[in-house]
Amino acid sequence: MAKENNTQYAILGLLTTGCHTGYSIKQMIDGSLNHFWKISYGQIYPALKKLVAEGYASVQVAPQEGKPDKKEYHITSEGEKTLKIWLQNPIKELPVEKNELLLKLFFSRHQELSTTIHQLETYQEKLLNRYNTYEGIKEMITTRLNDEADAPYWIITLDYGLRTTQAQIDWCEETKAKLLKEE
């Protein structure tokens, strides 16, 4: 069975947030969705074209002087219906995480403990940077975007990222302590 492509639903959802051009969709993806749902720039326009072809979105072309025509996309009532149906469907499976650090740790008896500890410390540093990024996004939402209808849901999603990142930071500390204790 082919795996369902949820990117089209992500794009439909973004059309409901005031993002109406490929560029504004990319900006929103880079600032929010890419932290938990990867969509490449190369996927946006084919997805928009497909949504228009299926009647889930409409496109309006606005000529611009000295520039290519600007295309603005809007979700249709059929698109809203499709998005709502998808939102109400149960989650089918838990995601499987590909984590290079865990893969390396699994085989770490084949390397020096100092190398393993260094890898954990580097990973932890990256997690701290991610955590700080999430805190910055949260600050922006609560101070500048709090009036947005989607803001409470953005904060809930962000809270997941903050909590799971903090749990990973704590795990790094505990793992380093265990490894150093066993040495």
C-alpha positions in Angstrom: 0.0 0.0 0.0 1.4 3.4 -1.0 2.1 5.8 1.8 -0.3 8.8 1.9 1.3 12.1 1.0 0.2 14.6 3.6 2.0 17.5 2.0 -1.1 18.4 0.1 -3.0 18.8 3.4 -0.1 20.9 4.8 -0.4 23.2 1.8 -4.2 23.4 2.0 -3.8 24.3 5.7 -1.3 27.0 4.9 -3.8 28.5 2.4 -6.1 29.1 5.4 -3.5 31.1 7.3 -3.3 33.9 4.8 -0.4 32.5 2.8 -1.5 32.9 -0.8 1.7 32.8 -2.9 4.3 30.1 -3.3 6.8 32.5 -1.7 4.6 33.2 1.4 3.9 29.5 1.8 7.7 28.8 1.7 8.3 31.6 4.3 5.7 30.0 6.7 7.1 26.5 6.1 10.6 27.8 6.9 9.5 29.6 10.1 7.2 26.9 11.5 6.3 23.6 9.7 9.9 22.6 8.9 10.5 22.0 12.6 8.1 19.0 12.4 7.1 18.5 8.8 9.6 18.8 6.0 8.5 20.3 2.7 11.0 21.3 0.1 10.6 24.4 -2.0 10.4 22.1 -5.0 7.3 20.4 -3.7 5.3 23.6 -3.2 4.4 24.6 -6.8 3.6 21.0 -8.0 1.4 20.6 -4.9 -0.4 23.9 -5.6 -0.8 22.9 -9.3 -2.3 19.6 -8.2 -4.6 21.2 -5.7 -5.9 23.6 -8.4 -6.4 20.7 -10.8 -8.4 18.8 -8.2 -10.6 21.8 -7.4 -9.3 22.2 -3.9 -7.6 25.6 -4.6 -8.1 28.3 -7.1 -5.4 30.5 -8.6 -5.6 34.2 -9.7 -2.9 35.6 -11.9 -2.0 39.3 -11.3 0.3 40.9 -13.8 3.3 42.8 -12.3 5.3 45.4 -14.1 8.8 44.2 -15.0 8.3 41.0 -13.1 6.7 37.6 -13.8 3.0 37.4 -13.2 2.1 36.9 -9.5 -0.1 33.8 -8.8 -2.3 33.9 -5.7 -3.8 30.7 -4.5 -7.0 30.4 -2.4 -8.6 27.4 -0.8 -12.0 26.5 -2.3 -15.0 25.2 -0.4 -14.1 21.8 -1.7 -10.6 22.2 -0.4 -11.9 23.3 3.0 -14.1 20.2 3.1 -11.2 17.9 2.1 -8.9 19.5 4.7 -11.6 19.0 7.4 -12.1 15.4 6.5 -8.3 14.8 6.7 -8.1 16.6 10.0 -10.8 14.4 11.5 -9.3 11.1 10.3 -7.4 9.2 13.0 -3.7 9.1 13.1 -2.6 5.9 11.3 0.8 5.3 12.8 3.5 6.8 14.9 6.4 8.3 12.9 9.7 6.4 12.8 12.6 8.7 13.6 15.8 8.4 11.7 18.4 9.5 14.2 22.1 9.3 13.2 23.3 9.7 16.9 21.2 6.7 18.0 22.5 4.6 15.1 26.1 5.5 16.1 25.4 4.8 19.8 24.0 1.4 19.0 27.4 0.4 17.6 29.6 2.6 19.9 31.4 -0.3 21.5 33.6 -0.1 18.4 34.9 3.4 19.2 36.6 5.2 22.0 34.4 6.4 24.9 35.7 9.9 24.5 34.4 10.0 20.9 31.0 8.8 22.0 30.9 11.4 24.8 31.9 14.1 22.3 29.1 13.0 19.9 26.6 13.3 22.7 27.8 16.7 23.7 27.7 18.0 20.1 24.1 16.6 19.8 23.1 18.2 23.0 24.5 21.5 21.9 22.4 21.3 18.7 19.3 20.5 20.8 20.0 23.5 23.0 20.1 25.7 19.9 16.8 24.2 18.7 15.2 24.7 22.1 16.3 28.4 22.0 14.9 28.8 18.5 11.6 27.4 19.7 11.6 29.8 22.6 12.1 32.6 20.2 9.2 31.5 18.0 7.0 31.2 21.1 7.9 34.7 22.1 7.1 36.0 18.7 3.7 34.3 18.6 2.7 35.4 22.1 3.8 39.0 21.5 3.1 39.7 17.8 0.7 37.1 16.6 -1.4 36.3 19.7 -4.6 37.7 18.0 -4.3 35.2 15.1 -7.1 32.6 15.3 -4.5 29.9 14.8 -2.1 31.2 17.5 -3.4 28.8 20.3 -2.7 25.8 18.0 0.7 27.1 17.0 1.6 27.4 20.7 0.4 23.8 21.3 2.5 22.5 18.4 5.4 24.5 19.7 5.0 23.2 23.2 5.4 19.7 21.8 8.7 20.7 20.3 9.9 22.4 23.5 9.0 19.4 25.7 10.4 16.7 23.4 13.6 18.7 22.9 14.0 19.2 26.6 13.5 15.5 27.1 16.3 14.8 24.6 18.6 17.3 26.3 17.9 15.5 29.7 18.5 12.1 28.0 21.9 13.3 26.7 22.9 14.3 30.3 21.8 11.0 31.7 23.4 9.0 29.0 26.8 10.7 29.4 26.6 10.1 33.1 25.9 6.4 32.6 28.7 5.9 30.1 31.2 7.8 32.3 30.1 5.8 35.4 30.7 2.4 33.5 34.1 3.4 32.4 
